[in-house]
Amino acid sequence: MTANTDRIARLRATMAEEGVALVALAPGAHMRWLLGVDPHGDERPLLACVTAGHAGFLMPALEAESARQHTDLPFYTWADDEGPQGAFDRLLSDFSAEDAGSIVLDECMRADHAALVQDRLPAARRQFTATTVGALRMRKDREEYARLKRNAGTADTAMQAAWAAMKPGMREVDVAEIARNSFRDQGATPLFSIVGAGGNGAFPHHQTGETVLRAGDVVVMDIGGRLDGYSSDITRMAVIGQAPEGYDEIHAIVDAAVEAALSAARPGAKAHQIDDAARGVITDAGYGDFFVHRTGHGLGLEGHEPPYITATSQTVLDEGMVFSIEPGIYLPGRFGLRLEEIVILRVDGPEILSDLPRDCRVIDG
C-alpha cells in the first residue's frame, strides 16, 4: 500500500471543515491507510504529521532507511543520543504548526508520544481521529471492498475445511488448526479461531482449548484471517450428531435477529437502530438477558474498528461502511449460538460478503 493522494486531499478537506490544523498519527492502521507506510513502532517517537500544506514524518534515524523504501515524504530524523525534541520543533516550524489551535492525535498513540506533541503545543485543543481519519476510514472504496470480499471467501473456505474434518474425539484446538491451515493455504494469515464446544460456546470469547468434541455438542466457530492487509470474520454453527433440545428454536431466533438487523441497516440510520432491531427480536422471544454483547463492529485494516453497532451509538451509517451483524444467545452450562455476517452498506441496504449460508452444519456423530 502506498500513499494515496486522494485520501490525503480528503483528509485535508475534512480538517478544514473541522478546524483542525495538525493531525499526528502513530504507526498503525491510520498511518497505513493514509500514507501506505507501516514502520516498526516502539518507544522511539515516530509520527506522521499532516497540515493543510505539508505532510511528513518525525522519524527515528534507526527506522529511516527502511521507511524510505515506502514513501518520499520528508523525514525529520533524530538519533538516540539527541532525542526527538529538536527534530519535532523543526517539523512544526517548517509546517507552520507552532501555533496550531486544534490538533488530532491518533488514539492508538503511546501516551508519552502524545505528551511530546502536547508539550510542544500546550495551547492547542486536542481531539482524537473520530471526525477526521477515522471517519474517512469507515467508508470503504472499491479497492477495499474487493479485498474484503476476497477475504470473506477465504473465511468461507476455512470454515468448510474445518467442518469437513470435524468429528467426535477431536479437540477444539485440532479443529481450530484445520481452519488456520486453510487460511495459510490460501495465502492468508490466520488471526483468530474460536472453537467453543458444548458449554464452552456460552462464553462469547471462549479461549479455544483441549475440550474434546462429543456427540450432541453444539460448536460455535468464529474465525478470521488477514489477506492483502485486510481482515475477515465469520461465525457459524455446527452440531455433532443430534442437536440438543431447544437448539433449533434458538437458532431460528438468532437468525431472525440477523434478518431484522439487516432490514434496519440503511444509509442514514443510526448504529443503535441496528442493535435495537436485533436485540428486540431476541428480547421478544424471552432471551434478552442472554444476549450479552453489542450487535457488531466495523471491519477493515483492523478486525475491530468503527463503526460500532451498540445500543448507545449515535453514529449515522453511510454507504461504504463495513461492519458485522452478529447477535447471539448464550445459555450457561448448555451451549451458545452466534451467527455473524460482514456487510458493506449500499444505497439500498447491506450486501453480505460471505457466500456461506447460516444453516447449522450437522456433523456425523
Protein Blocks (a to p, Z undefined) as FASTA:
>chain_A
ZZdfklmmmmmmmmmmnopabdcddedjklmmmnopacdddfbdcdddddfkbccddddf
klmmmmmmmocbdcddddfklojmlmmmmmmmmnopmmcfbdcddfkbcfklmmmmmmmm
mmbccddfklmmmmmmmpccfklmmmmmmmmmmmmmmmmmmmmmgcghiafklmmmmmmm
mmmmnopacfbdcddehjllmpmkaccdfbdcdehiacdddddddeehiacdddddddeh
jadehklmmmmmmmmmmmmmmmmmcghiafklmmmmmmmmmmmnopmmmmcbdfbdcddj
bmbdcddddfkbcbdcdehiacddddddddehiaccdddddddddfkbccdfbfcdfbdc
dddZZ
